[in-house]
């Protein structure tokens, strides 16, 4: 029996999420040396007037074509995430006014270390390797960067903000958008 690509992707996405959730119990070291990056505020030159909605709900309808792209200080990013990109359970899109991102998600009142561990596990399971993970900064935020095949890069900044935690994801345009 042969599954069509759509159900197979849904099954693979569900498996990634379940395995990532199983690895959320530890806040121990990731095996990479802690770094304390000093990011500059991103500047944007958008190729579209409005950002593409980020499908974070498993039932969301994917866009018929990839979203636009934006140039940032970190590099060129997609203005959205691919449908299969892992999303923290219960996360919802939000706006912060902090600059361009592929996704800005509100994950609720969850410790940044727990959210960072979820994304490290989920993205490593998906074949990315963690390049750097900062210790919590003075403001409590954590930054994690991953690399995929070729020059694909992903950056997540997880920041506690007055009773909620915000995840800002930059998904590089060298990464596949399927």
C-alpha positions in Angstrom: 0.0 0.0 0.0 1.4 3.4 -0.9 0.4 6.6 1.1 0.0 9.8 -0.8 2.6 12.5 0.3 0.0 14.5 2.2 -1.0 11.8 4.8 2.6 10.7 5.0 3.8 14.2 5.9 1.0 14.5 8.5 2.1 11.3 10.1 5.7 12.3 10.1 4.8 15.7 11.6 2.8 14.1 14.3 5.7 11.7 15.1 8.1 14.6 15.3 5.8 16.4 17.7 5.3 13.4 19.9 9.0 12.6 20.1 9.8 16.2 20.8 7.3 16.4 23.6 8.9 13.2 25.1 12.2 15.1 25.3 10.8 18.2 27.0 11.4 16.9 30.6 15.1 17.9 30.8 16.6 21.3 31.0 20.1 20.0 31.1 22.9 21.0 28.8 22.6 20.4 25.1 26.2 19.4 24.4 27.0 22.7 22.9 29.0 25.4 24.5 26.8 28.3 25.8 27.2 31.5 23.9 26.0 35.0 24.6 25.3 36.6 21.3 24.7 40.3 21.0 22.1 40.6 18.3 21.5 43.9 16.6 17.9 45.0 16.1 16.8 43.7 12.7 16.1 46.2 9.9 13.6 45.2 7.3 13.3 45.6 3.6 10.1 43.6 2.8 9.2 42.3 -0.6 5.5 42.4 0.3 3.1 44.9 1.9 1.8 42.5 4.5 3.3 39.5 6.2 2.1 36.1 5.2 0.0 34.4 8.0 2.0 31.7 9.8 0.1 28.4 9.8 0.7 27.1 13.3 -2.5 25.0 13.5 -2.1 21.4 12.2 -5.4 22.0 10.3 -4.3 25.3 8.7 -4.5 25.5 4.9 -1.0 25.9 3.4 -0.4 28.8 1.1 -0.4 28.0 -2.6 3.0 29.5 -3.1 5.9 30.3 -0.7 5.6 33.6 1.2 7.6 36.7 0.4 11.0 37.3 1.8 12.6 40.0 4.0 16.2 41.1 4.4 17.2 41.4 8.1 20.5 42.1 9.9 20.7 38.3 10.5 20.1 37.5 6.8 17.3 37.0 4.3 14.3 35.2 5.8 11.0 33.7 4.6 8.0 35.8 5.8 6.3 32.6 7.1 7.1 29.1 8.1 6.6 25.9 6.2 3.6 23.9 7.3 5.7 21.1 8.7 7.8 23.4 11.0 7.4 22.3 14.6 5.2 24.5 16.8 5.1 24.5 20.5 1.8 23.0 21.7 -0.8 25.7 22.2 1.3 28.4 20.5 -0.6 31.2 18.7 0.6 33.9 16.3 1.1 37.3 17.8 2.6 40.7 17.1 5.2 42.5 19.1 6.4 45.3 16.9 10.0 44.1 17.5 10.9 43.7 13.8 10.6 41.2 11.0 10.4 37.5 11.7 9.2 34.4 9.9 6.9 33.8 12.9 6.2 35.4 16.3 4.4 33.1 18.6 2.9 33.4 22.1 3.4 30.1 24.0 1.8 31.2 27.2 3.4 31.3 30.7 6.1 28.7 30.0 9.7 29.0 31.0 12.0 29.9 28.1 14.3 27.0 28.9 11.4 24.5 28.4 10.4 26.1 25.1 14.1 26.2 23.9 14.4 22.5 24.8 11.3 21.7 22.8 12.6 23.4 19.7 16.1 21.9 20.1 14.6 18.4 20.3 12.1 18.9 17.5 14.6 20.5 15.1 17.3 18.0 15.8 14.9 15.2 15.2 14.0 16.9 11.9 17.7 16.7 10.8 19.0 20.2 11.9 21.9 20.5 14.2 22.2 23.1 17.0 25.0 25.6 16.3 24.6 27.7 19.5 22.3 28.1 22.5 22.7 31.0 24.8 22.4 30.8 28.6 19.5 32.9 29.8 20.4 36.6 29.3 19.8 39.3 31.8 16.2 39.7 30.5 15.6 35.9 30.8 15.7 35.4 27.0 17.4 32.4 25.3 18.6 32.4 21.7 19.2 29.1 19.7 20.5 28.8 16.2 20.4 25.7 14.0 21.9 24.7 10.7 20.4 22.3 8.1 21.7 21.0 4.9 23.8 23.4 2.8 23.5 26.9 4.1 20.1 26.6 5.7 19.9 28.5 9.1 17.2 29.0 11.7 17.3 31.4 14.7 14.8 31.4 17.6 14.7 34.0 20.3 12.6 32.9 23.3 11.7 35.9 25.6 9.6 36.1 28.8 7.3 39.1 28.5 5.0 40.0 31.5 3.4 36.6 32.2 3.8 35.1 28.7 6.7 33.8 26.6 7.3 35.0 23.0 9.1 33.0 20.4 10.5 34.9 17.4 11.7 32.6 14.6 13.9 33.6 11.7 13.7 31.0 9.0 16.5 31.6 6.4 15.6 31.6 2.7 18.3 28.9 2.1 16.0 26.6 4.0 13.4 24.6 2.0 9.8 25.9 2.0 7.5 23.0 1.4 
